[in-house]
Amino acid sequence: MPMTVDVYYFSGTGNSLAVARDIAEKTCGKLISISSVMSEDRIETDADVVGVVFPVYGLVRIPSIVERFVWKLDGASSKYIFAVSTYGSMAGMAVKTFDKAIRSRSGKLSAGFAVHMPMNNITIPGFLYSGTVGDKEQKLFTDWRKKLDFICEYISARKEGLFEASNRLLVSLFYPIDKYYGRWRIESRYNKLLNTNLTMDEIWPMMDTSFHTDGKCNGCGICSRICPVNNIKMVDDKPTWQHHCERCLACLQWCPKEAIEFDKDSIGRKRYHHPAVKLSDMLLKN
């Protein structure tokens, strides 16, 4: 009897969606947006194999919506579960973080893979983000097609034990910078958060206070429709962020008028989304 595969994904600019879609097609699996099932009290699947594809945040973080998805996932202990993290600079330890989340549901991660994709974080320094799809980015897409075969063969054989992550020593060297510089950068933007006892988990969803629109906004509402957690409401034909942001940057990167900015970090910078992913693909997930 052939195995059945469900491939869940979370994606802001299409990198993780493209990877998840390729895996689902290669394994004859079912492609499911995580945001489309989060209204359920429990997430149930009859599939033998469950895959979860998501972007890396920093060095060790996974998107909070992915953590909430794991908390709702039933029957984790009886499934072959694999994860694929997409990253722009370093793979970090995201698959290890995901494994810890799965173990909290009495399951285990059978395999974890890391896939290098173009950097999509427009808020970071320019030498790391270009927003273009040139030769360097095309090579990443070519490398992915090769790795796709390896991943699908691995999970089809139900192999276990492979966890792709950055070197632990390298992560330990960069982690303090990632942790403390990240908090300082956020707090320096939001004076009201200075000297508070808020945790990073409480601060991160408030990063949307840095979003704003300029005069190019025509009130089309695509930002509201594309947000995976319904964090944007249209008020007088202008987007208003509700402070439970997932930090995926979908609203900024997919705005057809490029009218959404993130403080001064994104002004004048090119927008990025995966060239094989259309706006309609992103809207369909919700």
Summary of the structure (lengths in Angstrom):
residues: 286
radius of gyration: 18.6
end to end distance: 32.4
largest distance: 59.2
contacts: 921
relative contact order: 0.16
helix: 39%
strand: 17%
